[in-house]
Amino acid sequence: MTPHLLDILRQLSHEEFRSGEEVARRLRISRASVHNAVHEAESLGLRVQAVRGRGYRLALPVTWLDLASFAPLLSACGVHSQRLDTLDSTNAHLMLLTQSGAPHKSLVVAEWQGKGRGRRGRIWLAGLGGGLMFSLLWRFNRPASELSGLSLVVGLGLAQVLRDLGLQGAAVKWPNDILVDGAKLAGVLIELAGDMLGPSAAVIGVGVNVLGAESLRGRVEQAVTDLSEHLPVCALDRNVLLQAGVLRLNDYLERFDSAGFAPFRQEWEALHAHQNQPVQVLTGLGERIAGQAVGVDEGGALLLATESGVQRFHSGEVSLRGGV
Ligand code: BTN
């Protein structure tokens, strides 16, 4: 990303056109720089409408991340916020900081990731301005071997925040995706650092599709959706979402650290997208096991009622039986 790209884009809005000349004058740069910035933005997945005689307009109602708008309240809860324009991956960045002693509750949020990481070695795609991508470092009092329900708690906290913001259809898919009507809205990638026996640290990476899911369709293998397909424009401010999401995670993670997953089990099952439905589990060994998803146990393992009795899964992929 060229320096000043975001400064230039911040001069544009979704509501009205602004001429390249005016943007250039305000920032004391050349018109060619504005023109090049628009092309670069398009190459990073942000659509900009250009109309001769009128200028440029953002095709989507993007809100840019602004440290001053989310960091103060988070700081009151002990969260150390860092906002970056661009990096490879907020998880990769925070893992490095963790190894060099970053404090508990360090938060990294970025406008753009060059190599966003997804689960199972996949990549996480998000157009510039279209996704909310952050990673939160949590240093636990429990060893890593006792964090088995963590990913469910994170997915649950995020789904509850989205429901509070008006998205009543937000549901959790085991172990930690967030779905709306079967389409993926958000994903969580947890990477552990440190000792398996002593106190542990987890980098909790969250990606939420806010705008522009249509440009992801065909590029990812599953059905996807974004917040703009379910909520009014006024509810799409990524700063508000970030602040609300991290505050909720702060609350849920504190409870999880002291009491584990068991107190969240009922709440999780109430939001479970596949509760009591026929599903298939694809195991790490590539085996497909069909059954009925009857819930989760006290440690967050998926319970699948099969012909040979109830089986527990600690990892794997779930798909609707007969679906994808
Ligand atoms: C999944 O595959 O569903 C998990 C996606 C997690 C994506 C987020 S975006 C912010 C953080 N940084 C990354 O590189 N990945 C996670």
Boltz pocket constraint, residues with backbone or C-beta under 6 A from the ligand:
constraints:
  - pocket:
      binder: B
      contacts: [[A, 88], [A, 89], [A, 90], [A, 91], [A, 92], [A, 113], [A, 115], [A, 116], [A, 117], [A, 118], [A, 119], [A, 120], [A, 122], [A, 123], [A, 124], [A, 132], [A, 133], [A, 134], [A, 135], [A, 177], [A, 186], [A, 187], [A, 188], [A, 189], [A, 205], [A, 206], [A, 207], [A, 208]]
      max_distance: 6.0
